[in-house]
């Protein structure tokens, strides 16, 4: 299981600030088809988003909570008996309305 949160401050085309929070919580099932460290993973999750100060709307706020799903592949490179590096590629699906 994992979770993460992102706080993003971006400028739109008119130079106005947009403040957004996105958090997602997911549960991964890992499968190691070989002994080489290669793995496939995926599972369900939950995402929440809140966007504030939307330009052109009079500082309207938007928020939504949705089910999500992710899949990916990666490789675990064992550096020592207790330390490894795991680069991975993850595709995540969620639809905020």
C-alpha positions in Angstrom: 0.0 0.0 0.0 1.2 3.5 -0.7 0.0 7.1 -0.7 1.2 10.4 -2.0 0.2 14.0 -2.1 1.1 16.7 -4.5 0.7 20.5 -4.2 1.0 22.2 -7.5 1.2 25.9 -8.3 1.0 26.7 -12.0 0.5 29.8 -14.1 -2.2 29.7 -16.7 -1.9 31.5 -20.1 -2.9 34.8 -18.5 -0.3 34.7 -15.7 -2.8 33.9 -13.0 -2.0 31.4 -10.2 -3.9 28.1 -10.0 -3.6 26.2 -6.7 -4.2 22.4 -6.8 -4.0 19.5 -4.4 -4.0 15.9 -5.5 -3.7 12.9 -3.3 -3.9 9.3 -4.1 -3.8 6.1 -2.0 -3.3 2.8 -3.7 -2.9 -0.9 -3.0 -0.5 -2.8 -5.3 -0.3 -6.5 -6.1 3.3 -7.4 -7.1 4.2 -10.3 -9.3 7.8 -11.4 -10.0 7.7 -13.7 -13.0 11.5 -14.4 -12.9 14.3 -14.4 -10.4 15.9 -11.4 -12.2 14.2 -8.7 -10.2 11.7 -7.8 -13.0 8.1 -7.2 -11.7 4.6 -6.4 -12.8 2.2 -4.7 -10.5 -1.3 -3.2 -10.3 -4.2 -2.5 -8.1 -7.1 -0.3 -7.0 -6.8 3.1 -5.3 -8.6 6.2 -4.3 -7.8 9.8 -5.5 -8.9 13.1 -4.2 -8.4 16.5 -5.9 -9.1 20.1 -4.9 -8.4 23.0 -7.2 -8.7 26.6 -5.9 -8.7 30.0 -7.5 -9.7 28.9 -11.0 -9.1 31.8 -13.4 -12.2 33.3 -15.0 -14.6 31.8 -12.5 -14.4 34.3 -9.7 -12.1 32.2 -7.6 -14.3 29.1 -7.7 -13.2 25.9 -6.1 -13.5 22.4 -7.5 -13.0 19.1 -5.6 -13.7 15.5 -6.3 -13.0 12.0 -4.9 -12.8 9.0 -7.2 -11.9 5.4 -7.5 -8.6 4.8 -9.4 -6.6 2.0 -10.8 -2.9 1.6 -11.7 -0.7 -0.9 -13.5 3.0 -0.9 -14.1 6.3 -2.7 -14.5 9.6 -2.3 -12.8 12.9 -3.8 -11.8 14.5 -4.2 -8.4 18.3 -3.8 -8.4 19.7 -5.3 -5.2 22.7 -3.1 -4.1 23.2 -5.0 -0.9 21.3 -7.5 1.4 19.3 -4.6 2.8 19.3 -1.9 0.1 17.8 -1.9 -3.4 16.8 0.6 -6.1 13.5 0.1 -7.9 12.9 2.1 -11.1 9.4 1.6 -12.4 6.8 2.8 -14.9 3.3 3.3 -13.7 0.1 4.1 -15.6 -2.7 5.5 -13.4 -6.4 5.9 -14.4 -8.8 8.1 -12.6 -11.6 10.4 -13.9 -12.2 13.6 -12.0 -15.5 15.3 -12.9 
